[in-house]
Amino acid sequence: MKIGLVLSGGGARGVAHLGVIKALQEMGIGFDQIAGTSAGAIVGALLAQGYSPDESLKLIESSSFVRHLRPTWNRMGLLRLDPIVDLYRKYIPHDSFEGLQIPLHVVAVDLNSGEQVVFEKGELVRPVLASCCLPGIFEPFMINKRQYVDGGVLNNLPVDVIEHKVDCLIGSHCNVLGPRKPITSMRGVIERSLVLAVQSKTKDRFARCSVLIEPPQLAQYTTTDISKARDLFRVGYQYTKSIAADIEKRLQTPPIEIV
């Protein structure tokens, strides 16, 4: 049975994907195809390269991601992702989809055509970063003279990209809604509004997963809580372990209802 793994965007909360994956691997579950958007694209690339979840967590914690970001002055975004390219090439030196151990499919949005684009061949690192390019925060990412932004704008859980390639789909969704304390900052308003907009477009994809893993505790974290990476990892791991029996049951009889 071929199993596909679909990883959502969600900013720092994407670290929870690593905990989910670790628990799934301990259950003996492997993956034949991976599709990811934004943070899910980064996690998917590390997994497809062969890094373990624990190794990936250490890379994320030690990469000083924020330190490598540079301000942009052309008013298309506050920060640029271009300086991160060389950083990620240290971890994936071949920089190609073909060099990965597991087939990976990365979703970004062509800002000019307004269409979803799936990257799955050729250069790897730049498409992965294009998939993370949140509008308004990051300057659109240029690839072959085209401007790309975060894949979550149109497809934050890209089940459609690999559902025809596998027998079962496991979706890991970290863009979780839930009760929050009153919002008191402009950043908080913008972040919450983006989460709401993305979530409304994602719900119809949930039922297309054989298993959907969506730790409710993630609602208590923000998309910028990268300093809490270990806590996010633990949330994903412990929640997945708590529903392990249900996951195994559902994988045996797809298609099934949402976890």
N, C-alpha and C positions, 0 to 999 in steps of 0.2 A: 504494500500500500504506500503510495506516494503522499507525503505530507508537505503542505505549504505553510509558511509562516508569514503573517502580515503584521507589520509594525507601524503604529500610528505616529504622527507628530505629537508634540506636547512640550517642547522646550526641555528644561532640566528634568522634568518628570519622565522623559524618555529613558533615563537611567534605570527606571523600574523595569524596563524591558529586559535588562540584563539579569535581574533577579528572577523574572519569569522564565527566561531561557535556562538558567541554571537549574531551576526546579524541574523543568520539562526534561532536561538532559539526564537528571538523576532518576527520572522515571523511565529512562531508556528510549526517549523520543528523539529522533533525529529529523532533519529537514532536507527536502529535495529541491525546494525552491523558496526564495525569500523575496518579498516585496516590501518596500519601505518608503515612507514620506518623512522629510525633515529629520527630526531626532531619530526616527525609525530607520532612516537611510544610513545614518552614521552607525547606529548599533548593528544594522544588517551588514554593512560593509566589514566591520570588525569581525563579526561572527563568520561571514563567508570567507574571510581571509584565513580563518583558523584560530583566532584568539579565543580563549575561554572567557566566560562571563567575568570571572575574577580578574583575569589579565586585562580585559577591556576596561573594567572599572578603574584599575590602577593607571591605565593610560589616560583616561579621561581626567582623573584627579591630578595627574602630574603634567598634563599638557599645557597648563597655564593659558587656556583658550582665550580668556579675556585680555590677557597681557598682549596677545598678538593682534588684537583688533585695532584698527586705525580709524580716526574720524574722517568723514568725507565732507567736502565743502560744496558739492554741486546740488545740494538740496533734494536729492532723490533718496536719501537715507541718512541716518546718523552715523552709521559705521560701515566699513567695508570688510568683506570676507576674503578678499584676495590674499591677504597676508597669511591666511591659515593654510593655503594650498601646500606650501613646503612642509609645514608642520605635519600634516597628515601623510605626506609622501614618505616621511620617516618611518611610519608604521606600515604603509602599504607601498613599498618602493617600486613594484612593477607598474602601479597606477593603471591597471586595466581590468575590465570586467572579465576578460578571458582568463586572467591569472588567478581568479578566485577559486576556492574549493567547492563552493556551492553557487549555483546560478543566482544572480541578484538583479532585481529590477527596481529602479529608482524613479520616483515621480517628481516632476517639477512642472511649473506653469510658464508657458511662453507668454510674456506680458503683452507682446504686440498682437499676437493672433488670438489671445484669450483662451488657448487650448492647453489641455494636459499633454505633456510629453513624457514618454517612458524611455529612460536611458538604460540600456542593457548590453551595449557593445562599445568597444574602444576605451577611451580615456575614462577613468573612474572618479578620481578625487574631485575634480571640478563639478561634475554633475551632482555628486553627493552634497557639496556645499551649496550649489544652486537650489537644491531641494530644501535647504534650510534658510533661504533668504527671505525672512519675514518682511513684508512690505512696510515701509515707514521706519523700520529699525535699521535694516540693512539696504545698502544700495543694490539695485538689481544686478545679478551676476551675468556677465557677458560670456557666451560660448558661441563661437562662429558667428559673431556679430548679431546675435539674438539676445534679448534681455530676458532673464529667467527670475522668477520669484518662487517662494515657498509652495511646494506641492499641495500643502494643506488648504490652500485657497480654494481648490476645486475638488481635491480627493485626499482626505486625511486618513483613510483606511483603504488602501488600494487592492481590495479583494479581486476586482475585475481583471487586474493585470495577470494573475496567475491561477485563477480558479479553474480554467480550462486545462491547466497543465498538471493538476494533482487530483488525488481522490478525496482528500480531507484538507480543510483549512483551519489553522489555529490563528485567531486574531488576538493580538495584544494591544489593548487600547488604553492609553495613559492620559488622554485629554478629558479627564473625568469632571463632571459637574457635581455639585453638592452644596449644602449649606455652608456659607462662609460668613465671617465677621463682616460688619459694615465696611464698605470700601471708602477709604479716606484720602486717596491720592489720584492724580490724573493718570499715572501709570497703571494703577489698579483698575480704573474705569476702562482704559483701553484694553488691558489684558483680558479682563472679564468679558468685554464685548466681543473680542476676537474668539475666545473660547466658545461663547454662545453661538456665534455665527458659524464656526466650523462644525460644532456639534450637530446643528440642525441639518447639515448636509450629509452627516455620517450615519445617522440612525438607520437608514434603509439598508446599509451594508452589514449591519450587525448580524441579521438573520441569515446572511449568506455564509457565515462562518460555522463550521462544525463545532468549534469551541470558541467562545469569546471570553477572554480573561481581562477583567476590568476592575482592578483593586479599588474599592470605594474609598480607602484611606487616602488615596492620591488627591482627593478633592481638598485636602487640608494643606496642600503644597502649591506653590505658584510655579509658573513656567521659568522663573529666574532663580529658583532655589538650588543652584548648582553646588553651593557650599554644603548642602544636605544630601550629597550624592549617596553616601553610605546608607542613610536612612531610607532613601528612595529605593535603593537596591534591595534592602531588607523587606520593605513593604511588598514589592513585586514577588520576592522569593517566598515569603511566608504565606501570602494569600494563595499563590499557586499550589503550594504544598497542602494548604487546608482544603482545596477542592480536587486533590489528585485523583481520588477514587471516581469522582464524577467525570473528570476529564477522560480517564481510561475508558469508562463506560460509553461516553459519547463518541469517542474515536472508533469504537467498535461498530457503531450503528449510525453512521452519517446518512443524510443530513439531520441535524438535531437542533434543539432549542438553545437559546442563549444561556450561558452560565451566569 
